[in-house]
Amino acid sequence: MTQTAKHLHEIGLKYRLDKAYEHEYTLDFYPRHLEGIRDSAKLVIEIGIWNGGSLRMWSEYFSSAQLIGADIDLSRIDAPIPRCNLRYLDQSVPAQLRTAFEDVEFASVDVLIEDGMHTARCQQTCFGVMFDYVKPGGLYIIEDLQTSLVWPTELNERVTTLDLVQGLQADGRLDSDYIPKGVAQRLESDIGDVFIYTRTSDYDKSVAAVICKL
């Protein structure tokens, strides 16, 4: 980090992001995993962008990365974001995920942040499609896992996204109702370290996961 570069938490507070002032993700695990690639990252994707504040933070934080932001509603973005391209998608629909990123090569994304609809179905469907886009050594980050524990359950749902990442962390097995078994088995071979961060021991606040790609 250059002498004049701002800390990620300072940038997050500047844009009034809950990543900073509420969850404090920008204070601990984000800089722990991202500071080493701050100047070298080339492509960062965020799914779930609300009003674009977090994309503005990433644009300021990553000095040379191209950004792609995607959401089911882009109407809240009221001004251009430097080095950023916006895409419409419904993350619960695999075909829309593939179409939205059809110009992005597999294994080319340095960091993918999933901060979209916080249900198990949306989180897990998105992971099943988008992990292929992360480069070896890259990071797939899922925010707000605690919400998948309290959201109304989907039809026949049995595995929360917290269950899923805890299983990955424990034995490398990817168990999901929303990822086809063959896809899950293929993805398992590409998953490295899995980190889970939480503010409370009972996982009811500010839970996030960082999944590293081999």
ChimeraX attribute file (.defattr): number of C-alpha atoms within 10 A of each C-alpha:
attribute: neighborCount
match mode: 1-to-1
recipient: residues
	/A:1	12
	/A:2	6
	/A:3	5
	/A:4	6
	/A:5	11
	/A:6	12
	/A:7	14
	/A:8	23
	/A:9	20
	/A:10	15
	/A:11	20
	/A:12	25
	/A:13	17
	/A:14	13
	/A:15	16
	/A:16	15
	/A:17	19
	/A:18	15
	/A:19	20
	/A:20	21
	/A:21	16
	/A:22	12
	/A:23	19
	/A:24	18
	/A:25	23
	/A:26	21
	/A:27	17
	/A:28	14
	/A:29	17
	/A:30	16
	/A:31	16
	/A:32	10
	/A:33	14
	/A:34	17
	/A:35	15
	/A:36	11
	/A:37	16
	/A:38	17
	/A:39	15
	/A:40	13
	/A:41	18
	/A:42	17
	/A:43	20
	/A:44	23
	/A:45	26
	/A:46	22
	/A:47	25
	/A:48	23
	/A:49	23
	/A:50	19
	/A:51	16
	/A:52	24
	/A:53	18
	/A:54	22
	/A:55	23
	/A:56	19
	/A:57	21
	/A:58	24
	/A:59	19
	/A:60	19
	/A:61	21
	/A:62	21
	/A:63	15
	/A:64	15
	/A:65	21
	/A:66	18
	/A:67	23
	/A:68	20
	/A:69	22
	/A:70	25
	/A:71	22
	/A:72	16
	/A:73	15
	/A:74	18
	/A:75	9
	/A:76	10
	/A:77	14
	/A:78	9
	/A:79	8
	/A:80	11
	/A:81	19
	/A:82	13
	/A:83	14
	/A:84	19
	/A:85	13
	/A:86	20
	/A:87	17
	/A:88	16
	/A:89	22
	/A:90	20
	/A:91	28
	/A:92	19
	/A:93	14
	/A:94	19
	/A:95	12
	/A:96	14
	/A:97	21
	/A:98	15
	/A:99	13
	/A:100	17
	/A:101	17
	/A:102	10
	/A:103	8
	/A:104	14
	/A:105	12
	/A:106	14
	/A:107	16
	/A:108	16
	/A:109	26
	/A:110	23
	/A:111	26
	/A:112	25
	/A:113	18
	/A:114	25
	/A:115	19
	/A:116	23
	/A:117	19
	/A:118	22
	/A:119	23
	/A:120	29
	/A:121	25
	/A:122	20
	/A:123	23
	/A:124	24
	/A:125	21
	/A:126	22
	/A:127	22
	/A:128	18
	/A:129	18
	/A:130	21
	/A:131	22
	/A:132	18
	/A:133	20
	/A:134	24
	/A:135	21
	/A:136	17
	/A:137	15
	/A:138	21
	/A:139	27
	/A:140	24
	/A:141	21
	/A:142	25
	/A:143	21
	/A:144	26
	/A:145	28
	/A:146	21
	/A:147	21
	/A:148	21
	/A:149	19
	/A:150	12
	/A:151	12
	/A:152	11
	/A:153	15
	/A:154	10
	/A:155	7
	/A:156	7
	/A:157	13
	/A:158	13
	/A:159	18
	/A:160	25
	/A:161	26
	/A:162	22
	/A:163	18
	/A:164	19
	/A:165	23
	/A:166	18
	/A:167	15
	/A:168	20
	/A:169	18
	/A:170	10
	/A:171	8
	/A:172	20
	/A:173	18
	/A:174	22
	/A:175	22
	/A:176	21
	/A:177	16
	/A:178	19
	/A:179	19
	/A:180	12
	/A:181	13
	/A:182	8
	/A:183	12
	/A:184	17
	/A:185	15
	/A:186	12
	/A:187	19
	/A:188	15
	/A:189	12
	/A:190	15
	/A:191	22
	/A:192	17
	/A:193	13
	/A:194	20
	/A:195	16
	/A:196	18
	/A:197	19
	/A:198	19
	/A:199	14
	/A:200	10
	/A:201	8
	/A:202	9
	/A:203	18
	/A:204	15
	/A:205	17
	/A:206	19
	/A:207	21
	/A:208	25
	/A:209	22
	/A:210	22
	/A:211	22
	/A:212	22
	/A:213	23
	/A:214	14
